[in-house]
Amino acid sequence: MLAKVKRLFVIKTRFEAYLIIYALALGAMTRGAHYTIQYPGWGGYLLWAATGGAVFLGGAKILDAIRYEQDAKARETEATQDA
Protein backbone atom coordinates (compact mmCIF):
# COMPACT_ATOMS: atom_id res chain seq x y z
CA MET A 1 0.00 0.00 0.00
CA LEU A 2 2.85 2.36 0.82
CA ALA A 3 4.35 1.72 -2.62
CA LYS A 4 1.11 2.86 -4.28
CA VAL A 5 1.13 6.10 -2.31
CA LYS A 6 4.81 6.62 -3.08
CA ARG A 7 4.12 6.28 -6.84
CA LEU A 8 1.84 9.32 -6.68
CA PHE A 9 4.82 11.56 -5.88
CA VAL A 10 7.03 10.42 -8.76
CA ILE A 11 7.17 12.46 -11.97
CA LYS A 12 6.98 9.95 -14.80
CA THR A 13 6.36 11.96 -17.98
CA ARG A 14 7.39 15.27 -19.45
CA PHE A 15 3.75 16.40 -19.36
CA GLU A 16 3.66 15.92 -15.58
CA ALA A 17 6.94 17.81 -15.33
CA TYR A 18 5.53 20.73 -17.31
CA LEU A 19 2.50 20.87 -15.01
CA ILE A 20 4.72 20.95 -11.94
CA ILE A 21 7.01 23.58 -13.45
CA TYR A 22 3.97 25.70 -14.30
CA ALA A 23 2.73 25.46 -10.71
CA LEU A 24 6.18 26.39 -9.41
CA ALA A 25 6.34 29.37 -11.77
CA LEU A 26 2.91 30.56 -10.73
CA GLY A 27 3.87 30.51 -7.06
CA ALA A 28 7.26 32.08 -7.70
CA MET A 29 5.85 34.97 -9.69
CA THR A 30 3.22 35.60 -7.03
CA ARG A 31 5.97 35.65 -4.42
CA GLY A 32 7.98 37.97 -6.66
CA ALA A 33 5.05 40.35 -6.90
CA HIS A 34 4.90 40.44 -3.10
CA TYR A 35 8.61 41.23 -3.01
CA THR A 36 8.04 44.35 -5.12
CA ILE A 37 5.53 45.54 -2.54
CA GLN A 38 7.70 44.68 0.49
CA TYR A 39 10.91 46.01 -1.05
CA PRO A 40 10.08 48.91 -3.40
CA GLY A 41 12.65 49.84 -6.00
CA TRP A 42 15.48 47.83 -7.51
CA GLY A 43 15.71 45.41 -4.60
CA GLY A 44 12.19 44.11 -5.11
CA TYR A 45 12.67 43.71 -8.84
CA LEU A 46 15.93 41.83 -8.33
CA LEU A 47 14.22 39.46 -5.90
CA TRP A 48 11.39 39.01 -8.41
CA ALA A 49 13.92 38.09 -11.10
CA ALA A 50 15.62 35.69 -8.70
CA THR A 51 12.38 33.82 -8.06
CA GLY A 52 11.82 33.45 -11.80
CA GLY A 53 15.41 32.34 -12.35
CA ALA A 54 15.05 29.69 -9.67
CA VAL A 55 12.10 28.21 -11.54
CA PHE A 56 14.11 28.12 -14.78
CA LEU A 57 16.96 26.29 -13.07
CA GLY A 58 14.67 23.89 -11.23
CA GLY A 59 12.59 23.19 -14.32
CA ALA A 60 15.68 22.42 -16.38
CA LYS A 61 16.90 20.02 -13.71
CA ILE A 62 13.52 18.26 -13.56
CA LEU A 63 13.40 17.83 -17.34
CA ASP A 64 17.00 16.58 -17.46
CA ALA A 65 16.29 14.08 -14.71
CA ILE A 66 13.26 12.71 -16.56
CA ARG A 67 15.27 12.35 -19.77
CA TYR A 68 18.05 10.57 -17.85
CA GLU A 69 15.60 8.17 -16.19
CA GLN A 70 13.89 7.36 -19.50
CA ASP A 71 17.25 6.74 -21.21
CA ALA A 72 18.40 4.49 -18.36
CA LYS A 73 15.17 2.51 -18.54
CA ALA A 74 15.52 2.15 -22.33
CA ARG A 75 19.13 0.90 -21.94
CA GLU A 76 17.99 -1.56 -19.26
CA THR A 77 15.24 -3.02 -21.44
CA GLU A 78 17.63 -3.15 -24.42
CA ALA A 79 20.19 -5.05 -22.32
CA THR A 80 17.60 -7.57 -21.15
CA GLN A 81 16.37 -8.14 -24.71
CA ASP A 82 19.91 -8.74 -25.98
CA ALA A 83 20.65 -11.29 -23.26
Secondary structure, DSSP 8 states (H G I E B T S, - for coil): -HHHHHHTTS--SHHHHHHHHHHHHHHHHHHHHHHHHHSTTHHHHHHHHHHHHHHHHHHHHHHHHHHHHHHHHHHHHHHHHH-
